Amino acid sequence: MLPPLFCCVGPEDGRTGRRRYQERKWQMLAFMRDGLERQLAAVNAAISTLERQMERDQPEPGS
């Protein structure tokens, strides 16, 4: 888990502080994106499985 975005760790000039903030924000957003990618992969797998099951369970024409 990431520490809060707005933590102050000693004296820094404006550019250094802004850079640290941007890096933390980037890390948080990348972490969120990775989680969403995992969730999307799981949903895609569930859809594929369901489609295969539906195709398998369809009655064959003429029977």
N, C-alpha and C positions, 0 to 999 in steps of 0.2 A: 504494500500500500504506500502511496506517495504522501509525503508531508504536505501540510497546507501550502497553497500557492503564495500566500502573503506573509511568509515568515521572514523576519529580519534577522540577519546573522552578522552583526557588526557593521562598522561604517564602510560604505561603498559609495563611489561616485555614481552619478546618474546612469551612465552608459553600462557600467558593470551590473548595477542592480537591474536595469531593464533587460540586459542580456540573460541574467539568471532567471528572471521572471519568464522570458520567452522560452528558455530551455525547459523550464518546469512545465509550462503550458504545453509545449510540444510533446513532452513525455506523457502528460496526462491524456492528450488527444490521441497519441499513438496507441496508448494502452486501451482506450475506449474503442478505437478502430479495430484492434486485434480481437477484442471481445465480440464486437459486432460481426467480424468476419467468421469467427467460430460459430456464432449463432446462425448466420446465413448458410454456412456449410451444412449445419445440422438440418436446417429446414429444407435445403435442396436435396439432401439425402433422403429425408422422409418423403418428399414429393416423388422422387424417383422410385422409391420402394413401393409407394402406393400405386403409382402408374403401372409398374410391373405386375403387381397383384391384380389390378383391375383388368389388364390385358389377359393375364392367365385365367382369370375367372369368367371371362366372357364366353357365352355358349357359342360353339362352332356353328356356322351356317349349315343348314340342311340336316341338323340332328334333332 
